[in-house]
Amino acid sequence: MLKRIILAVAAGLCTVLVLTPPWIKYLKRLDYGQIIRSQGPKRHQIKSGTPTMGGVVIVIAIVAAALLVADWTSEVLLSVALTVTYALIGLEDDWRKTVKKRSLGLRAREKLIFQIIPAAIMGSWIYLQGGSGTEIYIPVYGAVQLGLWYVVFAVLIAVSTANAVNLTDGLDGLAAGTVFIALLAFTVIAWEQQSVLAIFTAGAAGACLGFLWFNGYPARIFMGDTGSLALGAVLATAAIFTKTELFLIIIGGIFVLEALSTIIQVLFFRLTGGRIFRMSPLHHHFELLGWSEPVVVRRFWLASTAMSVLGLTIWYHFVVL
């Protein structure tokens, strides 16, 4: 298993390293650049025009690694299917932003509906298989059988994770780095379970690592919603099929904080007209406190590493030992 995991990382990494340079040239030739919203930090305006839709290469690498190395079990097939589907949703969003020059892309309602449907199909498949598939494990308490409610739970995990990763993708290398760290944790969990899903998550981790070569500060390309939604789907399916859905809250703690900061900011503004954070998501708050972009990213990576180690430690203590 370990050799196949290493091979999957190499496959994902090499595919991105080989395909990204020509993809950047192609996007530049078509002038498919990122539109930077005026509401963001002023320093980000210089990024306007940077090629986006780099997530296309990430998804190709993930699928290639799975094809070359993984056994095509139902879990891997469903994980790949949800990843590709969410990537297509993001691609449509990026297309509208870059080609049709609509800075907000898909309408929020459209985006949500398109995400719910495939997640519900996956959750229904799990429910129809019966057995322990619809159980969730709560530390200290133990396993809880959700039955048909697991379909709703799976939708919640998939949609919330994808959008939390999407919110995190606001600084050069931030999303790719934090997802890479979280995927390493899930690869360890799947490996411990002797699950072929470890190969899938390892390939995705390799793709993220390769993308960081081009997406690190200063970024030559952005992953766009194509990449962030797809990587959110990878994390969600990893948690669902390893039955560590609640541990995702800890391992993916950075994504939780990014999403919560946005929710809290919006609710507080609507109720009081004021703001708790200088800007949301959370990474922009620290930028406006005076932290440079690379400093914010590095510290978020460190925080993500600490949360992943904590999540693995708790998982080992309550589940494995």
C-alpha positions in Angstrom: 0.0 0.0 0.0 2.8 2.5 0.9 4.5 2.1 -2.5 1.2 2.8 -4.2 0.6 5.9 -2.0 4.0 7.2 -2.9 3.3 6.5 -6.6 0.0 8.3 -6.4 1.7 11.4 -4.9 4.3 11.3 -7.6 1.6 10.9 -10.3 -0.4 13.8 -9.1 2.7 16.0 -8.6 4.3 15.3 -12.0 1.0 15.7 -13.9 0.6 19.2 -12.5 4.2 20.2 -13.0 4.1 19.1 -16.6 0.6 20.4 -17.6 0.5 23.8 -15.8 3.1 25.8 -17.8 1.4 25.2 -21.2 -2.0 25.8 -19.5 -0.8 29.2 -18.2 0.4 30.1 -21.6 -2.9 29.1 -23.2 -4.9 31.1 -20.6 -2.7 34.1 -21.1 -3.2 33.9 -24.9 -6.9 33.9 -24.5 -6.7 36.6 -21.8 -8.6 34.6 -19.3 -7.5 36.4 -16.2 -8.9 36.8 -12.7 -11.2 39.7 -12.0 -10.3 41.2 -8.6 -13.3 42.6 -6.6 -12.9 46.3 -5.6 -14.1 45.4 -2.1 -11.0 43.4 -1.3 -7.6 44.7 0.0 -6.2 47.3 -2.3 -2.9 45.5 -2.6 -4.8 42.6 -4.4 -5.6 44.8 -7.4 -2.2 44.1 -8.9 -3.3 40.5 -9.2 -6.0 41.4 -11.7 -5.4 39.5 -15.0 -3.5 36.6 -13.4 -4.6 33.4 -15.2 -7.3 31.5 -13.4 -9.0 28.1 -13.8 -5.8 26.3 -12.7 -8.1 23.9 -11.0 -8.6 22.2 -14.4 -5.0 20.9 -14.2 -5.5 19.9 -10.5 -8.5 17.8 -11.4 -6.8 16.1 -14.4 -3.9 15.2 -12.1 -6.3 13.7 -9.4 -8.2 11.7 -12.0 -4.9 10.6 -13.7 -3.4 9.4 -10.3 -6.6 7.5 -9.5 -6.6 5.9 -13.0 -3.0 4.9 -12.9 -2.7 3.7 -9.3 -5.9 3.2 -7.4 -8.3 0.2 -7.6 -11.7 1.5 -8.9 -13.8 0.6 -5.9 -17.2 2.2 -5.5 -15.8 4.6 -2.9 -13.1 5.8 -5.3 -15.5 6.0 -8.2 -18.0 8.1 -6.2 -15.1 10.3 -4.9 -13.8 11.0 -8.4 -17.4 11.6 -9.7 -18.2 14.2 -7.0 -14.8 15.8 -7.5 -15.2 16.2 -11.2 -18.9 17.3 -10.8 -17.9 20.1 -8.4 -15.0 21.0 -10.6 -17.5 21.5 -13.5 -19.7 23.7 -11.3 -16.6 25.8 -10.5 -15.5 25.8 -14.1 -18.9 27.3 -15.2 -18.5 29.9 -12.4 -15.0 30.8 -13.5 -16.1 30.9 -17.2 -18.7 33.5 -16.4 -16.3 35.5 -14.4 -13.4 35.5 -17.0 -15.2 35.3 -20.3 -18.5 37.0 -19.6 -16.8 39.4 -17.2 -19.3 38.8 -14.4 -17.2 39.2 -11.3 -19.6 37.2 -9.1 -20.0 34.3 -11.6 -22.9 31.9 -10.9 -25.7 33.1 -8.8 -25.5 31.8 -5.2 -28.8 29.9 -5.5 -27.7 28.2 -8.8 -24.3 27.2 -7.2 -26.0 25.8 -4.2 -28.5 23.7 -6.1 -25.9 22.3 -8.4 -23.8 21.3 -5.4 -26.7 19.7 -3.5 -27.9 17.4 -6.2 -24.7 15.3 -6.7 -24.0 15.2 -3.0 -27.6 13.9 -2.4 -27.0 11.2 -5.0 -23.9 10.1 -3.2 -25.6 10.2 0.2 -28.5 8.1 -1.2 -26.1 5.5 -2.6 -24.5 5.2 0.8 -27.9 4.8 2.5 -29.1 2.2 0.0 -26.0 0.1 0.7 -27.2 -0.4 4.3 -24.9 -1.7 7.0 -22.7 0.8 8.9 -22.5 3.3 6.1 -24.9 5.7 7.6 -23.2 5.7 11.0 -21.2 8.6 12.3 -18.7 8.3 15.1 -18.8 10.8 18.0 -15.7 10.8 20.2 -16.4 9.6 23.8 -20.1 8.8 22.9 -19.6 6.2 20.1 -21.3 5.4 16.9 -24.7 6.9 16.0 -26.9 5.5 13.3 -28.5 8.2 11.2 -30.4 6.1 8.7 -32.1 8.1 6.0 -31.0 11.3 7.7 -27.4 10.5 6.6 -28.4 11.7 3.1 -28.9 15.2 4.5 -25.8 14.9 6.6 -23.7 13.9 3.5 -25.1 16.9 1.6 -24.2 19.2 4.5 -20.6 17.8 4.7 -20.0 18.1 0.9 -21.5 21.5 0.4 -20.1 23.1 3.5 -16.6 21.8 2.9 -16.5 22.8 -0.7 -17.6 26.3 0.0 -15.3 26.6 3.1 -12.3 25.7 0.9 -13.6 28.2 -1.7 -13.6 31.0 0.9 -10.1 30.0 1.9 -8.8 30.5 -1.6 -8.1 34.2 -1.3 -4.3 34.4 -0.9 -1.5 32.9 -3.0 -0.9 29.3 -2.0 -3.3 29.4 1.0 -6.0 26.9 -0.2 -3.5 24.6 -2.0 -1.3 24.4 1.1 -3.9 23.9 3.7 -5.7 21.3 1.6 -2.4 19.5 1.0 -1.8 19.3 4.8 -5.4 18.1 5.5 -5.1 15.5 2.7 -2.0 14.1 4.3 -3.9 13.6 7.5 -6.7 11.8 5.7 -4.2 9.7 3.8 -2.8 8.5 7.1 -6.3 7.7 8.3 -7.3 5.8 5.1 -3.9 4.0 5.2 -4.5 2.9 8.8 -7.9 1.5 7.7 -6.2 -0.3 4.7 -8.6 1.7 2.4 -7.8 2.2 -1.2 -9.1 5.8 -0.6 -5.6 6.5 0.7 -4.3 6.3 -2.9 -7.0 8.8 -4.0 -6.2 11.3 -1.3 -2.5 10.9 -1.9 -2.9 11.7 -5.6 -4.9 14.8 -4.7 -2.2 15.8 -2.1 0.5 15.4 -4.8 -1.6 17.6 -7.2 -1.9 20.3 -4.5 1.9 20.2 -3.9 2.7 20.5 -7.6 0.2 23.4 -8.0 1.9 25.3 -5.1 5.0 25.6 -7.3 3.0 28.0 -9.6 0.4 29.3 -7.1 2.8 30.3 -4.3 3.5 34.0 -3.7 3.6 35.7 -6.2 1.1 33.4 -7.9 1.5 32.8 -11.7 -2.0 31.1 -11.8 -5.0 30.8 -9.5 -7.0 27.6 -9.1 -10.3 29.4 -9.3 -13.6 27.9 -8.2 -12.8 25.0 -10.5 -10.0 23.9 -8.1 -11.4 25.0 -4.7 -14.8 23.3 -5.1 -13.1 20.2 -6.4 -10.6 20.0 -3.6 -13.5 20.6 -1.1 -15.2 17.6 -2.6 -12.0 15.5 -2.2 -11.9 16.4 1.5 -15.6 15.7 2.0 -15.5 12.3 0.4 -12.3 11.4 2.3 -14.1 12.2 5.5 -17.3 10.4 4.5 -15.8 7.2 3.3 -13.3 6.9 6.2 -16.2 7.6 8.6 -14.3 10.6 10.1 -16.9 13.2 9.2 -16.7 15.0 12.6 -12.9 14.8 12.7 -13.0 16.9 9.5 -14.0 19.8 11.7 -10.7 19.6 13.5 -8.4 18.5 10.6 -10.0 21.1 8.4 -10.1 23.7 11.2 -8.8 26.5 9.0 -11.6 26.0 6.6 -14.1 26.1 9.5 -12.7 29.3 10.8 -12.7 30.9 7.4 -16.3 30.0 6.9 -17.4 31.0 10.4 -15.7 34.4 10.1 -17.7 35.1 7.0 -21.0 33.9 8.5 -20.4 35.9 11.8 -19.4 39.0 9.9 -22.5 38.9 7.7 -24.9 38.2 10.6 -23.4 40.9 12.8 -23.5 43.5 10.0 -27.2 42.7 9.3 -28.1 42.9 13.0 -26.0 45.9 14.0 -24.6 47.6 10.9 -21.1 47.1 12.4 -18.3 44.6 11.9 -16.4 42.2 14.1 -13.5 41.6 11.7 -11.8 44.3 9.6 -12.7 42.1 6.6 -13.8 38.5 6.0 -12.9 35.8 5.3 -10.4 35.6 8.2 -7.2 35.8 6.2 -8.2 39.3 5.0 -8.6 40.4 8.6 -5.0 39.6 9.3 -3.8 41.3 6.1 -5.6 44.5 7.2 -3.9 44.2 10.6 -0.6 44.7 8.8 0.5 41.1 8.2 2.1 40.6 4.7 0.4 38.0 2.5 3.2 35.4 2.7 3.2 35.8 6.5 -0.5 35.1 6.7 -0.2 32.1 4.4 2.7 30.6 6.3 1.0 31.0 9.7 -2.2 29.5 8.4 -0.2 26.6 7.1 1.3 26.1 10.6 -2.1 26.3 12.2 -3.5 23.8 9.7 -0.6 21.4 10.5 -1.3 21.8 14.2 -5.0 21.1 13.7 -4.3 18.1 11.5 -1.9 16.6 14.2 -4.6 17.3 16.8 -7.3 15.6 14.7 -5.1 12.6 14.1 -4.2 12.3 17.8 -7.8 12.4 18.9 -8.8 9.9 16.2 -6.1 7.5 17.2 -7.0 7.8 20.9 -10.7 7.3 20.5 -11.0 5.1 17.4 -7.8 3.1 16.8 -6.5 2.5 20.3 
